[in-house]
Structures are given as C-alpha cells and as structure tokens.
Amino acid sequence: MSDTKKLAIIASQGTLDWGYPPFILASTAAAMDMEAVIFFTFYGLPLLKKEIDAKVSPHSNPAMPMKMPFGSKDFQSINWPIPNAISGNVPGFDNMATMLMKETFKKKGVATIEQLRGMCQEFGVRFIACQMTMEVFGFEKEEFIDGVEYGGAATFLEYAADADISLFI
Amino acid sequence: MSEIASNLELNCEGLNCPLPILKTKKAIDSLNSGEILKMIATDPGSVNDMASWANRTGHELVAHTESAGVHTFFIKKK
C-alpha cells in the first residue's frame, strides 16, 4: 500500500526512562497500520540486548518526580525532595530509583520495556543496530535478540528519506 | 441504550498506554470484516487514543460509554 505512513526513530539513549518512548511509539504506530523502523545507536544499543538492564538516574534528571509506589494515596503523591548530594553520592541510589520506577509502572499497568519490544517485533517493526557503535563499544550480535538488522547511517537514511515522521530520541 | 452485540470481548482494565491500543489491534486482527469488538478500559487516555486509532486505521468506533471510570468501546472491523 503506497499511502502507508512511515515512522523513523533513532533511539540514542538506553536508560529506563528514555528506553520507553521508542518502543511505545513504534508499537503504537504499527498498531495504527504504519510502518516503523527504530535505529539503535550509541547508548540506545543496549536496548537490543536479550536481557535489558536499563536503569534510571535521578541525579541527571533534576525534574524527575521522586514518589513512592506504596502506602496511602496521600503518601504516594508526595514528591520527595532529594538533594543532589544524596542522589549523586549515595551508593545504590540509582538502583533504588530504578526499582521504585519499575514498581510504579507495574502498579499503573504500564508494560515493561521487554513486553513493548516484543510487541514491536510481533507487529513487524524493524530494528536496525548501528554497526559502528557495536564496534566501538564492543557489542556482539550474540548478545542481541533475534530479528535485528545491522547497518549504518546510510541504511537508516535510505528508509528515513521516505518517512512521514522522523524522531531522534 | 441496549447492549450492542459483539463477536469478541477484550478486557483492558488496569492497563495503561499504549497497551489498550496494542491489544485492541491484536484483537481486531483476529476478527472478520464487519464483526464487532467490545473493549473495556480504565485508562482515561484511551478515550482520545481509541478515537485517533480508529481514525487512522479506518475501523469504526461504533459506540463509547463510560460508567464510574470504566470505558466501553464497540469497534466494527473495516
């Protein structure tokens, strides 16, 4: 069908918060009968690993609300003011924030990144891994899920040249 | 309003964006043209999202009702 809309996404970040949007948008685009391609480059590349180990870092995201996923509704709505000295220096702070975010997402009925990635593949979204970044950071194809294509800037741009929506995330 | 007869029912209660849309897409794929899907969701964003999804895909949003935060959609497959 020639009037099929095309979505082209570059996923350049691999933290838990930044890992979501590419998979949300690509899976939804496919559900809306669009074609979708995600090009994974630089820090976005680990999102293709079999086991996604994405974390969130409150220290580098000062506007991130810090809320608890348990307790009464009033307690859960408190936005805890965490000083930079704590978020940046306390060992394990990112792990704790990651755990809290995952728990919150689960309670709110948000899919996991792995789930959304699986649905993308089921819906025919194409994943392209940046070959250059793989060389630079020492990633092996064996570490990644099946069904990934490998290419460079030209591979992505060939597709993106005809895309209706292009996003850099 | 009397209940619209549906060929398939999909419960998306408690699920958040974009899961209701993704599951609706999968469910509609399993139907034949002209058949009706009944989808139930509690995500308030699903109201606008379902309308947009139907607009784009061409499936017809036959009806939408809301009761105590529970949204019921009837979608006719194109």
Interface residues (C-beta under 8 A of the other chain):
Chain A: I24 S27 T28 A30 A31 M32 D33 M34 K108 G109 V110 A111 L116 M119 F123
Chain B: G14 L15 N16 C17 P18 L19 I21 L22 T24 K25 D43 S52 W53 R56 T57
